[in-house]
Amino acid sequence: MITTTTTRLGSSPIAAPFIRMTSFDDERPLPEDSNGKSALAPSKFQIPKTHFAGIPSPVDEVLEVPESNSKRIEYHTGFFLANIILRLYDEFKEASQLNNQRVLLHSGFRPTLKRFRHMSPGLKANAFVCGSVFLFVLYILPLSIFGKLCLASALMLAVTVPILSQFFFYSMPVLAWVFLYFSAPTVPESWRPPISVKILPAIENILYGDNLSDILAASHNTFLDLLAWLPYGIVHFAGPFVVAALVWLFGPPTALRSFAWSFGYLNLAGVMIQQLSPTAPPWYKNLYGLAAAHYGMKGSPGGLARIDELFGISLYTSNFSNSPLIFGAFPSLHSGCSTMSALWLSYLFPKYRVYFIGYVCWLWWSTMYLTHHYFFDLTAGTALAVTFFYAVRLTALPLRNPSCWCRFNYTQLKYYDMFADDPLKGTGDQSEIEIDDEPDLDGSDNSDFSIIAEPIIETV
């Protein structure tokens, strides 16, 4: 079916047609004339065949389309991903032609401290927490003074050079988590608390009546091994990058910084808990029982050892045996990351929420089947993810506009007004605070966990 449409910020119909892209297709209403009919749907119109195919043709044939089918122009290349890329490029060109500054990125290379001037309380707290973690890591790392200065200089450049800072400034929690996690082995042993091997099995029995991990791992075969390996050993590591790309492309401007905050603080808080209260995972009980653990012990891949054996490799055996944080069963960051990904994908594509929840349940089963976590660890990781996601959604994440297909369609941002629904202040409908109609290009960006409107320079 060949039809016409309008897209992008209420502009006129595009010159080049685009494809109906199933789940990614928009459902934006067409403008109507005074008679209630689509203003873009004449009783009969003509479309060159070259537009339909997307490929130049020596013969400029014309197709006539009846009125009943005239709602949206469609073309296709035969490859779904190529269709999406073509339309994203088309929307980007339209936004550039309209000089929509909100969706553009900085390309400057000259370091500037403008971003640090007049920071709001939320950004100051974020800088203090992440800065404290960086200083702690620099202190314990076994590097020379010159090496530490080089590392500190690289961090400063990442948050002061505009082309880099538009991403790294807001991903400081992610960087702090990565630094803290990989520096865990260098923490002096005298600073480390004792390792608990009995608390989690006891909680598991008290809450659920048995060790669910032992039950699920009691019988295994190659099919179940592969089924558990896919989410735990593959998707878990690649998933956050895919979700971040989708948030940047199909979420409103500034949504990516909210993703970085929620994902970064989830993992940062999880690693801090794991270091302050180290606990042994189920594979430890299977190997050593309830014998006391010490920091000189090697880790274990658990059920993933069967994957190494199946493929004739030592990938998981080597990585898990030499993990920077061996006794970090509680909370499960595998569970936390999968839940966080599911929440963000549900925010972008709400009609597929049930599939994202299904993925979380799939990963829960795999972690217990592979003897890497108790069920109590999984619920704690999910609770952390829900907490940090809604912390940013209610205070910093723009509302998604159903009439905007991707980030290039936004000209203004709206935020949820959580004070309007306060039951102690009387009843009222949910309201939205409309802000940031025109971004500020002076190089300062003070938006943070607040519904108060502040200037924006660049958006990620």
N, C-alpha and C positions, 0 to 999 in steps of 0.2 A: 504494500500500500504506500503510495507516494502522497505526502501532505506537506503543508507549510507550518512554520512556527515562528515565534519571537523568542529571543533569549537575551541574556546578558544585560542586566541593569536597565531593562525596559527599553532597549534600543530597537531600531527598526529591524525587519527580517534580515537575516544574514545572507550574504551573496552566495556562499558555499553551503550546500546542504550537509546534514550530519545524520548519523545512524541512530536508530532506536536500539538502545543498548541494554535491554532486559532490566536487570536489577539496578543498573546505574542510570537508567533513563529517568528524566525528570517528569513531574506531573504538574508543571506550572500552567495555570489557566491562561487562555488566550484573551487578549483585549476584545471587548465587544462594542459594537456600535449602538446607536440609540434604539434599534429594533431588537436588541438582544442577540444578534448574530455575530459570529466572529468577524472582526474587522479585517482579518487576514484570510478569509475563506470566501472568495468570490464563487459564483456559480460555476465558473469554468475558467481555468487559468492554464498557462503554458510553462513547461519546464524543459529546458534543453536536455537532451539525452546525455550530454557530456557531464552535466551535474549529477545525474543519476548514477552513472558508473564511476565517477571520480577520476576518469581517465580521459585525456583529450581524444577526440574523435574527428576524423576528416569530414564526417557528415554530421551536420548540426541538425539532427532530427528533433522534432518537437512532439511531446506527449501531452495529450489533453486529459485532465483528471476531473472526474465528476465532483460535484459539491460535497457529496456525502463522505468523500475520502480526503477532503482538503483541510487537514489540521496540522500536519507536520511533514516536512521534507525528510526523507530517509535515503541513505545510501550505505553501502557496505563494502568492505574489502575482503570479507570472508574470514577475518581473524579478529576475535573479540578484543584482545588487548590493543591491537592496532587501531580499532575503532575508538577506543577510549583515548588513546594518545592523540589521535587526530582531532578529536573534539576538544580536549584540553588545550591543545595548541591554538585551535580556533577561538576558544574563549579567552586565552591569554592575549592574542592579537587584538581582540575587540576591547579588552580592558586597557591595553596599551594605547589604542587609538583614542579612547575616551579619557586618557590620562588619569586613570584611577590610581592615585598614589598609594592607596591603602594596600594594594596587593603587590607592590613593587619591592624589590630588595636593594640594599645598599651594596655598592661595589668599591667603596673607598678602601685604601690601604694605609692611610695615615692614622696612627694611634691617636685616640682622643679619650679624655676622661669625662666628657659631657654626660655619659650615661650614669656616672656616679654622683653627679651633682643633684641636690634637692631630691634625694631618694625618699620614697615614702616609707613608713614604718615596716611594711611587709617586706620590701626589698632590702631594707637594712637588716632585718632579722635573718633573711635568707643569706645575705652576704656574711653575716657574723657566723652562722652555723657552718656554712661551707668553708669559710676562711679558717675557722678553728680546726676543721677536719684536715685541711691542706697543711696547716702548720704542724699538727700532730704527726701526720705522715712524713713530712719533711724532717721532723726531729728524729723519728725512729728509723728512717731508711739508712742503711749502711753505705752512704755515698760520701764522697769528699765534699768540701765546701763549694768547690767549683761546680760539681755535679748538681748540688742542691740549688745553687744560684741559676744554673742553666734551666733546671726544671721550673723554678719559680718564674723566671723570665718568660718561658714558653706559656705558662698559665696567664701571665699578665698580658701578653700579646693576644692571646685567644679571646680575652674579654675587653680589649681596648681597640683592636683593629676592626673597623666597621664591617668588613666583609666576613670576618670570623665571629665577631661579638654578637651579631644578630642571631646566631645559633648558640654559641658557647656560653654567652652571658646567662641565658635562661636554662641551659643544661648543666649549670654548676652542681646541682644536687646529683646528677648522674655521674659527673666526673668525681665528685667527692666519694660516692659509693664505690666506684671502680678503684680509686686510690686506696680507700680503706680496706677493701676486700683483698686486694693483691699484696698489701703490706702486712696482712695479719701474721704471717710467719716471723716477721721481724720484731713483733712486740716482745719485750723482755719477759721471760717465763715467770719471773717474780711478780709481774703485774697481772698475770692471768689467774682467773678464778679456777677452782677445781671443776673437773668435768663430771656431770651427772649422768649415770647410766641406769638409774632406777626410777627416776621421777616419771618420765614419759610412759614406760610400760605400766606403771601403777595407775596413772591417770587414764590410760587407754582401757584398762580393766575396770576401773571404777565407773567411767562414763558409758562404756559400750559393752561391758561384760566379757570382753575377750580382746585379743590382739588381732585386729582386722588385717594387718599386714601379713601376719603369719598364716591366716586363713586363706588370703588371696594368693600367696606365694607357695602354698603347700603343693600344688600341682602346676606344672608348666609344660609347654611344648613350643615348637618353633613358631607356630602361627601366633600364639599369645605373646611370645617374646618380641616378634616384629611389630605386633599391634601396640605393645607398650613402648617400644623403642621409638616409634615415629613421633609421638608428641613430646616425650621426655628427652630424647637425645637429638632430635632434629628441629622440630617446630619451636621448641622453647628458646633456642638460641637465635633463630632467624626471625621469629615472630615479631618481636618489638621493633625491628627495623622496618618490617612491612607495615605494621600498624602506624608507626610514626610517619611514613610516607603517605599513607591513606589519610591520616589526620591533616597533614599539611596540604594535600591536594583537594580533599573533599570537605574539610571542615572550614569554619570561618577563619579569617585572619586572626592571629594571636592564639589559636587553639593549640598549635604545636608547643608553645611555651607552657601551657597548662598541662599538656601531656608530659613534658619533660619534668615539670615540678612533681606531678603525682607519681610518675614512674620512678623518678630519682629518689624522692623521699620515702617511698615504699621500700626500696632496696636498701637505702641508707639506714633507715630505722631497723630493718630486718637484720642487717649485718651487725649493727650495734648491739642488738639483743643477743645475737648468736655469740658475740665476743664477751659480753658481760655475763651471760648465762649459758655456757656451752653444754650441749646435750648430745648423747650418742644416738644414732639412727638405728633402725631395726637390724640392719646387717651386722652391727656390732654385737648385738645380743645373740645372733645366730652363730657368730664366730667365737665369741669369748664369754658368752653368758652374762652374768652380772658382775664380772671381775672389774676391779678399778681400772680406769683408763688414764693414760698420760699423753702429753703433747708430743712425745717422740714417736708415737705409733703412726703407721701408715694408714691411709684410707682404703676403702674397698669400692669397686664398681657395683657391688651387689649383683642383681640380675643382669646388668649390662655386660658382665663378663661373658655371658652366653652369646651376646651379639659379637663381641670380639672373636670368640671361638668360631662362630658361624661364618664370619667373613675373613677369618685368618689375619686379623689385625690386633693391635694392642692399644687402640686409641683411647677407649674409656678406662681400661685398666691402668694405663699410664697417667691419664689426667686425674682420675678420682683418687688414685693412690698418692699422688703428690699435690692434692688440692690445697690451696692456701688456707682454707677453713674446713677442716675435716669434721669437727664436732659442732656442726651448725644445723642440727635437725629441726630445731624450733626457733622461729616459725619457718614454714616451708615457703621459700621464695619462688619455687617452681609453681606452687599453687597461687601465690600472690601475683606473679607476673601473668599467668594465664587468666586470672580473674580480672586484672587490670586491662588486659587486651580485650577481653570479652565486654567489659563495660564501655570501653572507648569505641569498639566496633558497633555496639548497640546504640551508642550516641549517634554514630554516623549513619547506620543502616538499621533502624529500629525494627523493621519488619522481619529481620533475620535473627532476632534476639534468641530464639529458641535454639538455633544451631550453635550460637556462641556459648550458651549455657551448656549445651551438649559437649562441646569441646572441653570445658572446665571439668565436667564429670569424667570424661575420658582420661584427662591428665591425672585427676585424683586417683582413679583406679591404677593407672600405670605406675605412679610413684609408690603405691603400696605393694603392687605386684612385684616391682623391682627391688623392694625392701630398702627404699631410701628415706621414707617418712612414715610416721604414724598418722592416723586419721586426725588426731588432735592437732598435729603440726599443720595439716592442710586447712583446717577451719581457722586457725590463727592467721595463716597467710592470707586467706580470703578476707578475713575481717580487717586486716591492715589495708588491703587493696581497696575495699569499699570505703573505708574511712578517708583515705587520701584522695580517692576519686571524687567523692561528694564534697570534700573540703574545697577543691578547686572548682567543681561544677557550680556550687552555690555562691562562690565569691569571686571567681576570676574568669571562668569559661564563658565565652559569648554564647548566646542562644543560637541554635542552628535554624536558619531560615529555610523552610521547605521550598521556597520559590527560587533558591540559589542552588544550582547544580554543583558548583565547585567554588573554591576560594576566589576565583577571578570574577565572580558575579556580585560580590559584596561591596557596597559603597558605604555602609554604616554598620555598627555593631550594637547589639542589644544584650543586656545582662539581666539575669534573674534578680528580682528585688525580694530578698528573703524577709525583709522587715515588713513588707506589705501583708504577709501571711502569718504574722506573729499573732497567736490567739489571745495574747494578753493585751493587744492593742485594738481589739475589736475585730469584727468580721469584715471580709472584703475579698474581692477576686484577686487572683495572682496578677501582679503587674510587672511590667518590664521597664527597665530604665534604659532609655535610648541615649547613647553617647557616641563620641568619636566620629561625628559626621565628617570632619575634615582632619586628617592626620597632620601633625606638626613635623616639619622637615628640618628642624634646627639641630637634630642629633641627640635630643634628650628623650628618654622613654621611661616614664614613671609609673606605668600601670603595674598593678600587683594584685594581691588577694583583697580586693576592695571593689565595691560597687561605685565608688566615687570616680567620676570621669577625670582623666588626666591626659596630657598630650601624648601622642604616639608618633614615633619617627618611622619605624620600620616594623613590619609585622612578620612573624613566622608562624 
